[in-house]
Amino acid sequence: MEEIRTEIDDLSEPIEQWKKILGKDHLLTEGEELDLSNSSAYGFTQDYRIILKPKDPFELSECLKIANYFRIKVHSISKGKNWGYGSKSFSPDMKVLISLERMDRILHYDETLAYVILEPGVTFRKLAAFLSENGGKLQAPIPGTSPDASVLGNATERGIGKGVYTQFANHCKIQEIVTSSGEILSVGFKSQSSYLICEDTTGPSISHLFFQSNLGVVTKIALLLEPGKEIEKRIFFFSQEEKIGFCSEVFREYLQRGRNRITLEILNDYRFATQKGNFPFDSSYPSEFLPRKELSKFFPEFPSARWFGSVNILENPAFDQNGLFDKIQNELSVLPGIELIGNESREYPSGFSDHQLNPAYWRKKFPPPKDPDPDRDGCGILWLSPIIPHIGSILDQAVQTTEEILFSFKFEPLISMRPGFRTVKILIGIVYDREVKDSNRRALECYKKLKYSLSSLGFHFYRSGVQDREEQTADPFVSMLKKTMDPNGILSPQKSGII
């Protein structure tokens, strides 16, 4: 092949070459799946003309060689359920989408050393079924999104899990990538039975370069697993106070000493209401945000609640769980404005939740379906993910700023947070109905103003989406690596600001 130096507009020749590799059934140029891939849960305009579906790294390698030769920009997804951050979309001028959903093998399982090696198409649900069929001694992660999302995709985008998998990316070791030139690179240990898969050894750590990046397409990870069938004790509480920082600070020492064995999750009243139902269109004006006084109808037993929290403690032989449980309950009971709701003890993990995607349907006039798909159902959702110091006054400042800006744009502020010892990860939802005129523009303006305001306060963000693509700037060192690894810039250009 002679070198072609500029991207072509006519895709007929590369299409014919891709068909020889994939077969006509795994190269889509029309149909419902292509149409749905051109939509996202915030009305982003996308114009994919082709979806490529390789079955293994070798087919992916050949597909990328062709794209690189013709200088065709491509974007890859695992399952495409990155709702609130862009879904399957990436850039208006991106014509080719590579879906890795057919690469859905669990390649290796080591129960003794507690890890599994898997491909991008493996979902949380499939992994859970696999571990259950193999005795259930190790637990599958429970995501904060759909159980039908990709394990690899969620981990490499630094999604938040539940319980011991709260810091989900820390359980992920990248093993293999495919570069833009089609080279298949092992970035882990070639021996799948090697205990060294679980550890870093001498020399630089390469794996982390491929989290939230476009330096290569990740095709294989090792996921470090946690023991299953543990006992989880949970304490539920609510706060009537406007500020939550003082309450969160009480848990800092527990979170430090308990590590992932103790977790805390806090939801504001609006976010909690989305678990109970949809916006009350019969009694409120949909063009306005729902006043706080109207929220009590969603939780009449707690009419004055502003915050809802749960403390989760996993059984650990290293310390007296019962004593710790009682100590935390006692501390909560004397905090001003705090009331205990109850507690429970259950086997952990207890299974996937049916309510993870409820917030996306808050502004729709129908309840979440059994097979939720915010893209298909016209839901509008933008997630903003600041990470801030775990200091009460700073946390309250972030909450106040968020509420003021969302109210000014007539959105309900949906706020959830996962406090850790040093930092608090906050998830802010801007939720609306995409079928309402002008809602996409208003939501994006709100998002940009809020992100600018939080950035001005010195806060950073642990995740970003397509909506941030043109406004991010990567570290110069990473940009230098991009020019080396992807000199023609065909892999998701500007993802995380990397060009």
Secondary structure as the mmCIF struct_conf table of DSSP 4:
data_model
#
loop_
_struct_conf.conf_type_id
_struct_conf.id
_struct_conf.beg_label_comp_id
_struct_conf.beg_label_asym_id
_struct_conf.beg_label_seq_id
_struct_conf.end_label_comp_id
_struct_conf.end_label_asym_id
_struct_conf.end_label_seq_id
BEND BEND1 THR A 6 THR A 6
BEND BEND2 ASP A 9 ASP A 9
HELX_RH_AL_P HELX_RH_AL_P1 SER A 12 LEU A 22
HELX_RH_3T_P HELX_RH_3T_P1 LYS A 24 HIS A 26
STRN STRN1 LEU A 27 LEU A 28
BEND BEND3 THR A 29 GLY A 31
HELX_RH_AL_P HELX_RH_AL_P2 GLU A 32 SER A 37
TURN_TY1_P TURN_TY1_P1 ASN A 38 ASN A 38
TURN_TY1_P TURN_TY1_P2 ALA A 41 TYR A 42
STRN STRN2 ILE A 50 LEU A 52
BEND BEND4 LYS A 55 ASP A 56
HELX_RH_AL_P HELX_RH_AL_P3 PRO A 57 TYR A 69
TURN_TY1_P TURN_TY1_P3 PHE A 70 ARG A 71
STRN STRN3 VAL A 74 ILE A 77
BEND BEND5 SER A 78 LYS A 79
TURN_TY1_P TURN_TY1_P4 TRP A 83 LYS A 88
TURN_TY1_P TURN_TY1_P5 PRO A 92 ASP A 93
STRN STRN4 VAL A 96 SER A 99
TURN_TY1_P TURN_TY1_P6 GLU A 101 ARG A 102
STRN STRN5 ILE A 106 ASP A 110
TURN_TY1_P TURN_TY1_P7 GLU A 111 ALA A 114
STRN STRN6 TYR A 115 LEU A 118
TURN_TY1_P TURN_TY1_P8 PRO A 120 GLY A 121
STRN STRN7 THR A 123 THR A 123
HELX_RH_AL_P HELX_RH_AL_P4 PHE A 124 GLU A 133
TURN_TY1_P TURN_TY1_P9 ASN A 134 GLY A 135
BEND BEND6 GLY A 136 LYS A 137
STRN STRN8 LEU A 138 GLN A 139
HELX_LH_PP_P HELX_LH_PP_P1 ALA A 140 PRO A 141
STRN STRN9 PRO A 143 PRO A 143
BEND BEND7 GLY A 144 THR A 145
TURN_TY1_P TURN_TY1_P10 PRO A 147 ASP A 148
BEND BEND8 ALA A 149 ALA A 149
STRN STRN10 SER A 150 SER A 150
HELX_RH_AL_P HELX_RH_AL_P5 VAL A 151 THR A 156
TURN_TY1_P TURN_TY1_P11 GLU A 157 ARG A 158
STRN STRN11 GLY A 161 GLY A 161
BEND BEND9 LYS A 162 LYS A 162
HELX_RH_3T_P HELX_RH_3T_P2 GLY A 163 TYR A 165
BEND BEND10 THR A 166 GLN A 167
HELX_RH_3T_P HELX_RH_3T_P3 PHE A 168 HIS A 171
STRN STRN12 CYS A 172 VAL A 178
TURN_TY1_P TURN_TY1_P12 SER A 180 SER A 181
STRN STRN13 ILE A 184 SER A 186
BEND BEND11 GLY A 188 GLY A 188
BEND BEND12 LYS A 190 LYS A 190
TURN_TY1_P TURN_TY1_P13 GLN A 192 SER A 193
HELX_RH_3T_P HELX_RH_3T_P4 TYR A 195 CYS A 198
BEND BEND13 GLU A 199 GLU A 199
BEND BEND14 THR A 202 GLY A 203
HELX_RH_3T_P HELX_RH_3T_P5 SER A 207 PHE A 210
TURN_TY1_P TURN_TY1_P14 PHE A 211 GLN A 212
BEND BEND15 LEU A 215 GLY A 216
STRN STRN14 VAL A 217 LEU A 224
STRN STRN15 GLU A 226 PRO A 227
BEND BEND16 LYS A 229 LYS A 229
STRN STRN16 GLU A 230 SER A 239
BEND BEND17 GLU A 241 GLU A 242
HELX_RH_AL_P HELX_RH_AL_P6 GLY A 245 VAL A 250
TURN_TY1_P TURN_TY1_P15 PHE A 251 PHE A 251
HELX_RH_AL_P HELX_RH_AL_P7 ARG A 252 GLY A 258
HELX_RH_3T_P HELX_RH_3T_P6 ARG A 259 ARG A 261
STRN STRN17 ILE A 262 ASN A 268
HELX_RH_AL_P HELX_RH_AL_P8 ASP A 269 ALA A 273
TURN_TY1_P TURN_TY1_P16 THR A 274 LYS A 276
TURN_TY1_P TURN_TY1_P17 PHE A 281 SER A 283
BEND BEND18 SER A 284 SER A 284
TURN_TY1_P TURN_TY1_P18 PRO A 286 SER A 287
BEND BEND19 GLU A 288 GLU A 288
HELX_LH_PP_P HELX_LH_PP_P2 PHE A 289 PRO A 291
HELX_RH_3T_P HELX_RH_3T_P7 ARG A 292 LYS A 297
TURN_TY1_P TURN_TY1_P19 PHE A 298 PHE A 298
TURN_TY1_P TURN_TY1_P20 PRO A 300 GLU A 301
BEND BEND20 PHE A 302 PHE A 302
TURN_TY1_P TURN_TY1_P21 PRO A 303 SER A 304
BEND BEND21 ARG A 306 ARG A 306
STRN STRN18 TRP A 307 LEU A 314
TURN_TY1_P TURN_TY1_P22 PRO A 317 ALA A 318
BEND BEND22 PHE A 319 PHE A 319
HELX_RH_AL_P HELX_RH_AL_P9 GLN A 321 SER A 333
TURN_TY1_P TURN_TY1_P23 VAL A 334 VAL A 334
BEND BEND23 LEU A 335 LEU A 335
TURN_TY1_P TURN_TY1_P24 PRO A 336 GLY A 337
STRN STRN19 ILE A 338 TYR A 348
BEND BEND24 PRO A 349 PRO A 349
BEND BEND25 ASP A 354 ASP A 354
TURN_TY1_P TURN_TY1_P25 GLN A 356 LEU A 357
HELX_RH_3T_P HELX_RH_3T_P8 ASN A 358 TYR A 361
TURN_TY1_P TURN_TY1_P26 TRP A 362 ARG A 363
BEND BEND26 LYS A 364 PHE A 366
HELX_LH_PP_P HELX_LH_PP_P3 PRO A 367 PRO A 369
BEND BEND27 LYS A 370 ASP A 371
TURN_TY1_P TURN_TY1_P27 PRO A 374 GLY A 378
STRN STRN20 CYS A 379 LEU A 384
STRN STRN21 PRO A 386 PRO A 389
BEND BEND28 HIS A 390 HIS A 390
HELX_RH_AL_P HELX_RH_AL_P10 GLY A 392 SER A 408
TURN_TY1_P TURN_TY1_P28 PHE A 409 LYS A 410
STRN STRN22 LEU A 414 PRO A 419
BEND BEND29 PHE A 421 ARG A 422
STRN STRN23 THR A 423 ASP A 433
TURN_TY1_P TURN_TY1_P29 ARG A 434 GLU A 435
BEND BEND30 VAL A 436 VAL A 436
TURN_TY1_P TURN_TY1_P30 LYS A 437 ASP A 438
HELX_RH_AL_P HELX_RH_AL_P11 SER A 439 SER A 456
TURN_TY1_P TURN_TY1_P31 LEU A 457 GLY A 458
STRN STRN24 HIS A 460 PHE A 461
BEND BEND31 TYR A 462 TYR A 462
HELX_RH_3T_P HELX_RH_3T_P9 VAL A 466 GLU A 471
HELX_RH_AL_P HELX_RH_AL_P12 PRO A 476 MET A 485
TURN_TY1_P TURN_TY1_P32 PRO A 487 ASN A 488
STRN STRN25 LEU A 491 LEU A 491
BEND BEND32 SER A 492 SER A 492
TURN_TY1_P TURN_TY1_P33 PRO A 493 GLN A 494
HELX_RH_3T_P HELX_RH_3T_P10 LYS A 495 GLY A 497
#
